[in-house]
Amino acid sequence: MYDFAVPDSEMFWGGTIPILLHNSDARGIDVIRETVKEFAKTISMAKVPVKIIFLDEADALTSDAQHALRRTMENFPSTRFILSANYASKIIEPIQSRCVVFRFRPLSEEDMRTYVKRIEIAEKLELSEKAREALIYVGDGDLRRLTNVLQSAAMQHKKITDSSIYDTAAKARPKEIVSMLNYAITEDFLNARNELDGLMLRNGMSAEDILTQCYKEVQNLNIDERLKLEIIKDIGEYNFRIVEGANERIQLEAMLAGLALAAKRNK
């Protein structure tokens, strides 16, 4: 396989040319009709029964491209297709029915900690314990995300702190999110909005990232369970509005106001 997005990456020869496509970049029907189909038609150089095409982030393929891929899969049985996807639901049913689906769970904190330690030793990095905790938090079970953040932080300095991890990942510290939520719940809207300013301006966070962290942290708030349910419901509603194109700042402030009102109702 060959990753066109990463020059000189590892190759696996499955035919006359190696091929691995990142469909977040190459996602149109022309890629399937030309690159993929042409490879599927080639005769293998080695004495192997099948050729292999690995399509990374296949859920980014357009609908037309996926239908073209289905036809290619049917017409060239000597080629095996491996598709990776972040969201299996975005793969059309005719393709899913032709595949065996494997679902991978996020890695445990213990596994991620072992992985961080291995990189720390191999690359001669110096990480504080808080930095390791921050890496595990922003990685959230995803080693690729963790590795990218750690690599970016290490390019700045070999001695890595939790601050450099959060800054590199453009994530807020958990206590900052909790502080904003607590201000809103106690009806201190002005301070809640000031905390929001800090997240958006200092950390450069998008509205979706803020809502995702709010959803993660609200589970641990020491509040009434009914209020917690209302907050989660509101987070989902405002996330949908933002995805649909509503103004991010207005929606986030509306969410904080909604939390204050919900807390008042539940007193």
Secondary structure, DSSP 8 states (H G I E B T S, - for coil): --BTTSTT-----SSSS--EEETTTS-SHHHIIIIIHHHHHS--SSS-S-EEEEEETGGGS-HHHHHHHHHHHHH-TTEEEEE--S-GGGS-HHHHTTS---------HHHHHHHHHHHHHHTT-EE-HHHHHHHHHHHTT-HHHHHHHHHHHHHH-SEE-HHHHHHHHT---HHHHHHHHHHHHTT-HHHHHHHHHIIIIIS---HHHHHHHHHHHHTT--S-HHHHHHHHHHHHHHHHHHHTT--HHHHHHHHHHHHHHHHHHT-
